[in-house]
């Protein structure tokens, strides 16, 4: 069967960026930027994104394009005869499934908030009232499952229509709308009275904030925490480690170098994250709201902020439309990876793969939806509820391990190897991968990934030991 192709290069760029652009950009990035002091943290994040995440993205694209397969067969095609790299395929498949087990539920929150905003659920509400609306949503299993199902049906319908007619066509429109709504919200936010203080917080670096503390030990500890948070955000924002970007490499031709394409995808992903901050921080400072108020910033704090604006209901609705587009672009992209995996691994038709994986995703997403209400008693010390457990297994374990494997696969003589990787990455016109970085990619990047893996376990182990 001939490999499917994107209809245009723009389709590849927008869909790849859409996979990377998700709730990590527009939910997590703003609140951790607020927690760690604003612009100085942003500078650190961008440096680590370029030095750490971008090279791994090139590797995923290269493995996909060279093999012309999804993660299901990519390692089989490229690995040396007799080696066992292909076992990593199951980490990719299970990682994508696990991501969707809770991501579909959280994306459902976004759609629910679009409906609630449009129907005036937040009109006249204080932050406490908005918090009660969010709490009522979480405590209602029927409502959570309904919105989860809407998300899954949208994702499956796009993928069922095929790569060009479904995934590419829908994602192009969605990404253009996302960028348009983003621009509109930014203009509204930065023109608010009192927005200047928020812009200064976000755009003018004060590196002293990264070294806050009374003693040298406290200052170094605070800087270390900020550096780890920036490295983690830079790593997770690109959806690396589970083959979700690899699949798109297999759909593109060899006329462009992969370094250049990766830079464009990374730039678009970072642009959306930075623009999300331009919406949130000026609005927070204009209305006297703490920008580092944590995960509740989007679901509790911001609706009450929008409510204080003229035409607040409109701006609130548009904000959650933007959030929904960001979430759905990731849903569709990862669904495509899951469906393509089954097609490559078991030779299924697209229709059969959509049907079987669709049922699987619906069933496996239920525990997360029920974990906020019916099964709310399920808690693991240091990790949390069912969603927390799923997120911990994926983010703290599977993503870094998967990224470590692909990094070693592309740099080791016992894997695909550096020369093969460079030859594929540099094929086509555009920016070339810097070959002088071989030692850096072979030793330093894997070491940084191991740091992320270890640091992800530190608070959990500390909690367990403290409770012993």
C-alpha positions as CSV (number, residue, x, y, z in Angstrom):
1,X,0.0,0.0,0.0
2,X,1.4,3.4,-1.0
3,X,2.3,5.6,2.0
4,X,-0.1,8.5,2.5
5,X,1.3,12.0,2.1
6,X,0.4,15.5,3.2
7,X,-1.2,17.6,0.5
8,X,1.1,20.5,1.3
9,X,4.1,21.5,3.3
10,X,1.9,23.9,5.2
11,X,-0.2,20.9,6.3
12,X,2.8,19.2,7.7
13,X,3.9,22.3,9.6
14,X,0.5,23.1,11.0
15,X,-0.3,19.5,12.0
16,X,3.1,18.9,13.6
17,X,2.8,22.2,15.5
18,X,-0.8,21.3,16.4
19,X,0.4,18.1,18.0
20,X,3.0,20.1,20.0
21,X,0.6,23.0,20.8
22,X,-1.7,21.8,23.5
23,X,-2.6,22.4,27.1
24,X,1.1,22.4,28.1
25,X,1.4,25.7,26.1
26,X,-1.7,27.5,27.1
27,X,-2.4,26.1,30.5
28,X,0.8,24.9,32.2
29,X,3.3,27.4,30.6
30,X,1.6,30.6,31.9
31,X,1.1,29.5,35.5
32,X,4.7,28.1,35.9
33,X,6.0,31.3,34.3
34,X,4.0,33.2,36.9
35,X,5.4,31.0,39.7
36,X,9.0,31.4,38.7
37,X,9.2,35.2,38.2
38,X,8.1,35.9,34.6
39,X,10.4,37.0,31.8
40,X,13.7,35.6,33.3
41,X,12.0,32.1,33.3
42,X,10.8,32.6,29.7
43,X,14.4,33.3,28.6
44,X,15.7,30.2,30.4
45,X,12.9,28.1,28.8
46,X,13.6,29.3,25.3
47,X,17.4,28.5,25.7
48,X,16.6,25.0,26.9
49,X,14.0,24.5,24.2
50,X,16.6,25.2,21.5
51,X,19.4,23.2,23.1
52,X,17.4,20.3,24.4
53,X,14.1,19.7,22.8
54,X,14.7,20.8,19.2
55,X,17.4,18.2,18.5
56,X,15.2,15.4,19.7
57,X,12.4,16.6,17.5
58,X,14.7,16.4,14.5
59,X,15.5,12.8,15.5
60,X,11.9,11.8,15.7
61,X,11.2,13.3,12.3
62,X,14.3,11.7,10.8
63,X,13.4,8.2,12.0
64,X,9.9,8.6,10.6
65,X,11.0,9.9,7.2
66,X,13.8,7.4,6.8
67,X,11.6,4.4,7.7
68,X,8.4,5.7,6.0
69,X,6.6,4.0,8.9
70,X,5.0,5.0,12.2
71,X,6.6,3.9,15.5
72,X,5.1,0.5,14.9
73,X,7.7,-0.4,12.2
74,X,10.2,2.4,12.2
75,X,12.7,0.7,14.5
76,X,12.2,-2.6,12.7
77,X,13.2,-1.0,9.4
78,X,16.2,1.0,10.6
79,X,17.7,-1.1,13.4
80,X,20.8,-3.3,12.9
81,X,19.9,-6.9,12.2
82,X,19.4,-8.9,15.4
83,X,19.1,-5.9,17.7
84,X,16.0,-5.3,19.9
85,X,15.3,-1.6,19.4
86,X,11.9,-2.4,18.0
87,X,10.6,-3.2,21.5
88,X,10.4,0.6,21.9
89,X,7.4,0.6,19.7
90,X,5.2,-0.6,22.5
91,X,6.3,2.2,24.7
92,X,5.2,4.6,22.0
93,X,1.8,3.0,21.5
94,X,1.1,2.6,25.2
95,X,2.3,6.2,25.8
96,X,0.0,7.6,23.2
97,X,-3.0,5.6,24.6
98,X,-2.1,6.7,28.1
99,X,-1.9,10.3,27.2
100,X,-5.3,10.2,25.6
101,X,-6.8,8.4,28.6
102,X,-6.7,11.7,30.6
103,X,-6.2,14.3,27.8
104,X,-9.6,13.6,26.3
105,X,-11.2,14.3,29.7
106,X,-9.3,17.6,30.2
107,X,-10.1,18.6,26.6
108,X,-13.7,17.9,27.5
109,X,-13.4,20.5,30.3
110,X,-12.4,23.1,27.7
111,X,-15.5,22.3,25.5
112,X,-17.7,22.4,28.6
113,X,-16.3,25.8,29.5
114,X,-17.0,27.1,26.0
115,X,-20.7,26.1,26.5
116,X,-20.8,27.5,30.0
117,X,-19.2,30.8,29.0
118,X,-21.5,31.2,26.0
119,X,-24.6,30.5,28.1
120,X,-23.7,32.9,30.9
121,X,-22.7,30.5,33.6
122,X,-19.9,32.8,34.8
123,X,-21.9,36.1,34.6
124,X,-21.8,37.9,37.9
125,X,-19.6,35.1,39.5
126,X,-16.7,35.8,41.9
127,X,-13.6,33.6,41.8
128,X,-15.3,31.5,44.5
129,X,-18.4,31.1,42.4
130,X,-16.4,30.1,39.3
131,X,-14.5,27.6,41.5
132,X,-17.9,26.1,42.5
133,X,-18.9,25.8,38.8
134,X,-15.7,23.9,38.1
135,X,-16.2,21.8,41.2
136,X,-19.7,20.9,40.1
137,X,-18.4,19.9,36.7
138,X,-15.8,17.5,38.2
139,X,-18.3,16.0,40.6
140,X,-20.8,15.1,37.8
141,X,-19.7,11.9,36.1
142,X,-22.4,12.1,33.4
143,X,-21.3,15.6,32.3
144,X,-17.6,14.7,32.3
145,X,-18.2,11.5,30.3
146,X,-20.5,13.4,27.8
147,X,-17.8,16.0,27.0
148,X,-15.1,13.4,26.9
149,X,-17.2,11.5,24.3
150,X,-17.7,14.6,22.2
151,X,-13.9,15.1,22.1
152,X,-13.3,11.4,21.2
153,X,-15.9,11.5,18.4
154,X,-14.5,14.7,16.9
155,X,-11.0,13.1,16.9
156,X,-12.1,9.8,15.4
157,X,-14.2,11.5,12.8
158,X,-11.3,13.6,11.5
159,X,-9.0,10.6,11.4
160,X,-11.6,8.3,9.8
161,X,-11.8,10.7,6.8
162,X,-8.1,10.1,6.0
163,X,-4.8,12.0,6.3
164,X,-5.5,14.7,3.7
165,X,-9.3,14.9,3.7
166,X,-9.7,14.6,7.5
167,X,-6.6,15.2,9.6
168,X,-4.9,17.8,7.4
169,X,-8.0,19.7,6.3
170,X,-9.5,20.0,9.7
171,X,-6.3,20.8,11.5
172,X,-5.4,23.5,9.0
173,X,-8.7,25.3,9.6
174,X,-8.5,24.8,13.4
175,X,-5.0,26.1,13.6
176,X,-5.8,29.2,11.5
177,X,-8.8,29.9,13.8
178,X,-6.7,29.3,16.8
179,X,-4.1,31.9,15.7
180,X,-6.9,34.4,14.8
181,X,-8.6,34.0,18.2
182,X,-5.2,34.2,19.9
183,X,-4.4,37.5,18.1
184,X,-7.8,39.0,19.0
185,X,-7.5,38.1,22.7
186,X,-3.9,39.4,22.9
187,X,-5.0,42.8,21.5
188,X,-7.8,42.9,24.0
189,X,-5.6,42.0,26.9
190,X,-2.6,44.3,26.3
191,X,-4.9,47.3,25.7
192,X,-6.6,46.9,29.2
193,X,-6.0,49.8,31.6
194,X,-3.2,48.7,33.9
195,X,-1.9,46.0,31.6
196,X,1.6,47.7,31.5
197,X,2.7,46.1,34.8
198,X,1.8,42.7,33.5
199,X,3.7,43.3,30.2
200,X,6.8,44.4,32.2
201,X,6.6,41.3,34.4
202,X,6.4,39.0,31.3
203,X,8.7,40.8,28.9
204,X,11.5,42.5,31.0
205,X,13.8,39.8,32.6
206,X,14.7,40.2,36.2
207,X,17.2,37.4,36.8
208,X,17.3,38.2,40.4
209,X,13.9,36.5,40.8
210,X,15.5,33.2,39.8
211,X,17.9,33.5,42.8
212,X,15.4,34.6,45.4
213,X,16.3,33.6,49.0
214,X,18.0,34.9,52.1
215,X,21.0,32.6,52.0
216,X,23.3,31.3,49.2
217,X,21.8,27.8,49.7
218,X,18.3,29.0,49.3
219,X,19.2,31.0,46.2
220,X,20.9,28.0,44.5
221,X,18.0,25.8,45.4
222,X,15.4,28.2,44.0
223,X,17.5,28.6,40.8
224,X,17.7,24.8,40.5
225,X,14.0,24.4,40.9
226,X,13.4,27.1,38.2
227,X,15.9,25.5,35.9
228,X,14.3,22.0,36.3
229,X,10.8,23.5,35.7
230,X,12.1,25.2,32.5
231,X,13.8,22.1,31.3
232,X,10.7,20.0,32.0
233,X,8.4,22.5,30.2
234,X,10.8,22.6,27.2
235,X,10.9,18.9,27.0
236,X,7.2,18.1,27.5
237,X,5.8,21.0,25.3
238,X,7.1,19.3,22.1
239,X,5.2,16.0,22.8
240,X,8.5,14.1,22.5
241,X,9.2,10.5,23.5
242,X,6.2,8.5,22.4
243,X,6.4,8.7,18.6
244,X,3.6,11.2,18.3
245,X,5.9,13.5,16.2
246,X,7.6,10.6,14.4
247,X,4.5,9.6,12.5
248,X,4.4,13.0,10.7
249,X,8.0,12.6,9.6
250,X,6.8,9.5,7.7
251,X,4.3,11.5,5.7
252,X,6.7,14.1,4.3
253,X,9.0,14.2,1.3
254,X,12.8,14.7,1.2
255,X,12.8,18.2,-0.5
256,X,13.4,20.0,2.8
257,X,15.9,19.5,5.6
258,X,14.5,18.3,8.9
259,X,16.4,20.8,11.0
260,X,14.7,23.7,9.1
261,X,11.3,22.1,9.4
262,X,11.8,21.4,13.1
263,X,12.8,25.0,13.8
264,X,9.6,26.2,12.1
265,X,7.4,23.7,14.2
266,X,9.2,24.7,17.4
267,X,8.9,28.4,16.6
268,X,5.1,28.1,16.0
269,X,4.7,26.1,19.2
270,X,6.7,28.6,21.2
271,X,4.9,31.5,19.6
272,X,1.5,30.2,20.8
273,X,2.9,29.6,24.3
274,X,4.3,33.2,24.5
275,X,1.1,34.7,23.1
276,X,-0.9,32.8,25.7
277,X,1.2,34.6,28.3
278,X,0.4,37.9,26.6
279,X,-3.3,37.2,27.1
280,X,-3.0,36.1,30.7
281,X,-0.4,38.3,32.5
282,X,-1.7,41.7,31.4
283,X,-5.2,40.7,32.3
284,X,-4.1,39.4,35.7
285,X,-2.2,42.5,36.6
286,X,-4.9,44.8,35.3
287,X,-7.4,43.3,37.7
288,X,-5.0,42.6,40.6
289,X,-4.9,38.8,40.3
290,X,-1.8,36.8,41.4
291,X,-0.2,35.4,38.1
292,X,1.4,32.5,39.9
293,X,-1.9,31.1,41.2
294,X,-1.2,27.6,39.9
295,X,-3.3,25.2,37.8
296,X,-6.5,26.9,38.8
297,X,-5.4,30.0,36.9
298,X,-7.3,29.0,33.7
299,X,-10.3,27.3,35.2
300,X,-11.0,29.4,38.2
301,X,-9.1,32.7,38.1
302,X,-9.4,33.8,34.5
303,X,-13.2,33.4,34.1
304,X,-13.6,35.8,37.0
305,X,-11.1,38.2,35.4
306,X,-12.9,38.2,32.1
307,X,-16.1,38.8,33.9
308,X,-14.7,42.2,35.1
309,X,-14.1,43.3,31.5
310,X,-16.5,45.0,29.2
311,X,-18.1,42.3,27.0
312,X,-16.6,39.8,29.4
313,X,-18.8,36.9,28.4
314,X,-17.6,37.2,24.8
315,X,-13.9,37.3,25.7
316,X,-14.3,34.4,28.1
317,X,-16.1,32.3,25.4
318,X,-13.4,33.2,22.9
319,X,-10.6,32.3,25.3
320,X,-12.0,28.8,25.9
321,X,-12.6,28.4,22.1
322,X,-8.9,29.1,21.7
323,X,-8.1,26.5,24.5
324,X,-10.4,24.0,22.9
325,X,-8.7,24.3,19.5
326,X,-5.3,23.9,21.2
327,X,-6.5,20.7,23.0
328,X,-8.3,19.3,19.9
329,X,-5.2,19.8,17.6
330,X,-3.3,17.5,19.9
331,X,-6.1,15.0,20.2
332,X,-6.4,14.7,16.4
333,X,-2.6,14.4,15.9
334,X,-2.1,11.8,18.6
335,X,-5.2,9.8,17.4
336,X,-3.6,9.8,14.0
337,X,-0.5,8.3,15.5
338,X,-2.4,5.6,17.3
339,X,-4.5,4.7,14.2
340,X,-1.4,4.6,11.9
341,X,0.4,2.4,14.4
342,X,-2.3,-0.2,14.2
343,X,-2.4,0.1,10.4
344,X,1.4,-0.5,10.2
345,X,1.7,-3.1,12.9
346,X,-1.3,-5.3,12.1
347,X,-2.1,-4.4,8.5
348,X,-5.6,-3.1,9.4
349,X,-7.5,-0.7,7.2
350,X,-8.0,2.8,8.4
351,X,-11.7,2.1,9.1
352,X,-10.9,-0.9,11.2
353,X,-8.2,0.8,13.1
354,X,-10.5,3.8,13.9
355,X,-13.2,1.5,15.1
356,X,-11.1,-0.7,17.3
357,X,-9.0,2.0,18.8
358,X,-12.1,4.2,19.2
359,X,-13.7,1.7,21.4
360,X,-10.4,1.2,23.3
361,X,-10.0,4.9,23.9
362,X,-13.6,5.3,25.2
363,X,-13.3,2.5,27.6
364,X,-9.8,3.5,28.9
365,X,-10.7,7.2,29.3
366,X,-13.6,6.3,31.7
367,X,-11.4,5.8,34.8
368,X,-10.0,9.4,34.6
369,X,-13.5,10.8,34.3
370,X,-14.8,8.7,37.2
371,X,-11.7,9.5,39.3
372,X,-13.0,13.0,40.1
373,X,-16.3,11.7,41.5
374,X,-17.3,8.0,41.8
375,X,-13.7,6.9,42.4
376,X,-12.5,10.0,44.1
377,X,-11.4,8.0,47.0
378,X,-8.5,6.5,45.0
379,X,-5.4,8.3,46.0
380,X,-1.7,7.4,45.9
381,X,0.5,9.4,48.3
382,X,2.8,11.8,46.4
383,X,1.1,11.1,43.1
384,X,-2.6,11.9,43.6
385,X,-5.9,10.6,42.0
386,X,-6.4,8.5,38.9
387,X,-5.5,11.4,36.5
388,X,-2.5,12.2,38.6
389,X,-1.4,8.5,38.4
390,X,-1.8,8.4,34.6
391,X,0.0,11.7,34.2
392,X,2.8,10.6,36.5
393,X,3.4,7.3,34.6
394,X,3.4,9.1,31.3
395,X,5.2,12.4,32.0
396,X,7.6,11.3,34.6
397,X,8.5,7.9,33.1
398,X,7.4,7.0,29.6
399,X,8.2,10.3,27.9
400,X,11.7,10.7,29.2
401,X,12.5,7.0,28.7
402,X,11.1,7.2,25.1
403,X,13.2,10.3,24.3
404,X,16.3,8.6,25.8
405,X,15.8,5.6,23.5
406,X,15.4,7.6,20.3
407,X,18.4,9.8,21.3
408,X,20.6,6.7,21.8
409,X,19.2,5.0,18.7
410,X,20.3,8.0,16.5
411,X,23.7,8.4,18.1
412,X,24.9,4.8,18.9
413,X,26.8,2.5,16.5
414,X,24.6,-0.3,17.9
415,X,21.5,1.6,16.8
416,X,20.7,3.5,13.6
417,X,23.8,5.5,14.1
418,X,25.0,9.1,13.8
419,X,26.0,9.0,10.1
420,X,22.6,7.6,9.1
421,X,20.8,10.2,11.2
422,X,22.8,13.1,9.8
423,X,22.3,12.0,6.2
424,X,18.6,11.8,6.7
425,X,18.2,15.0,8.7
426,X,20.3,17.0,6.2
427,X,18.6,15.7,3.0
428,X,16.8,18.6,1.2
429,X,17.2,22.3,1.2
430,X,17.3,24.4,4.4
431,X,19.2,24.5,7.7
432,X,21.5,21.6,8.4
433,X,21.9,19.7,11.7
434,X,25.2,20.8,13.4
435,X,27.5,17.8,13.1
436,X,29.8,19.1,15.8
437,X,27.2,18.4,18.4
438,X,27.7,14.6,18.2
439,X,29.3,14.4,21.7
440,X,26.7,16.7,23.1
441,X,23.9,14.6,21.6
442,X,25.4,11.3,22.6
443,X,26.3,12.1,26.2
444,X,24.9,15.4,27.5
445,X,21.4,15.3,26.2
446,X,20.8,11.7,27.5
447,X,22.3,12.8,30.8
448,X,19.7,15.7,31.0
449,X,16.9,13.3,30.2
450,X,18.1,11.1,33.0
451,X,18.0,14.1,35.3
452,X,14.4,14.8,34.3
453,X,13.6,11.1,35.0
454,X,15.2,11.1,38.5
455,X,13.9,14.5,39.5
456,X,10.3,13.4,38.6
457,X,10.6,10.7,41.3
458,X,12.2,12.8,44.0
459,X,9.0,14.3,45.5
460,X,7.2,11.0,45.3
461,X,10.0,9.1,47.1
462,X,10.3,11.9,49.6
463,X,6.6,11.6,50.4
464,X,6.7,7.9,50.7
465,X,9.7,8.0,53.0
466,X,8.1,10.7,55.1
467,X,5.0,8.6,55.5
468,X,7.0,5.5,56.4
